[in-house]
Amino acid sequence: MHKDATMTPRHPRWAELLERLEKVERCQRNTDHTQAILESMGEIDVASSLLALRALGGDCDWAILYDSNRNPERAARLTG
């Protein structure tokens, strides 16, 4: 898989993920919407992305949208 397979705030398609998450009308306190979006994006390692996003505080779809990109130092460590 491509070196950018794990989605984090440093990923080139991060803005696309956030844009699509903004359309989620109701958070179910899980990452089901994020998982579906990542799966539809192609060439994304969904499992490692969800683990990385959880490590950044993204325990649910809206936490990923609003909280996970607030720690750039941690994101840098996760993505090398």
C-alpha positions in Angstrom: 0.0 0.0 0.0 1.1 3.6 -0.6 3.1 5.4 2.1 0.1 7.8 2.5 -2.3 4.9 3.2 -2.9 6.0 6.8 -5.3 8.9 7.2 -4.1 11.6 9.7 -4.2 15.4 9.6 -0.9 15.3 7.6 -2.5 13.2 4.8 -3.0 15.0 1.5 -6.7 14.1 1.4 -7.4 15.1 5.0 -9.5 18.1 3.9 -11.6 15.8 1.8 -12.3 13.5 4.8 -13.3 16.5 7.0 -15.5 17.9 4.2 -17.4 14.7 4.0 -17.7 14.3 7.7 -19.2 17.8 7.9 -22.2 16.3 6.1 -22.9 13.8 8.8 -26.1 15.0 10.5 -26.0 12.9 13.6 -23.0 11.3 15.4 -23.8 7.9 16.7 -20.8 8.0 19.1 -18.8 5.7 16.9 -16.7 5.9 13.8 -19.1 4.2 11.4 -19.4 7.2 9.0 -15.6 7.7 9.1 -15.0 4.1 8.3 -17.5 4.2 5.3 -15.9 7.4 4.0 -12.4 6.0 4.3 -13.4 2.8 2.5 -14.9 4.8 -0.3 -11.8 6.9 -0.8 -9.7 4.0 -2.0 -6.0 3.3 -1.3 -6.5 4.1 2.4 -5.6 1.6 5.1 -8.9 1.9 7.0 -7.9 -0.1 10.1 -4.6 1.8 10.7 -6.3 5.1 9.9 -9.0 4.4 12.6 -6.4 3.5 15.1 -4.3 6.6 14.3 -7.4 8.8 14.5 -8.4 7.3 17.8 -4.9 8.0 19.2 -5.5 11.6 18.2 -8.7 11.7 20.2 -11.1 10.7 17.4 -13.3 8.3 19.4 -16.3 9.1 17.2 -17.1 10.8 13.9 -17.5 14.3 15.3 -14.5 14.0 17.5 -12.5 13.2 14.4 -14.0 16.2 12.7 -13.6 18.7 15.5 -10.8 17.4 17.8 -8.4 15.1 16.1 -6.5 17.8 14.1 -5.7 19.9 17.1 -2.6 18.0 18.0 -0.2 18.4 15.1 2.9 17.2 17.1 1.2 13.9 17.9 0.0 13.5 14.3 3.6 14.0 13.1 4.8 11.3 15.4 2.1 8.9 14.2 3.0 9.5 10.5 6.7 9.6 10.9 
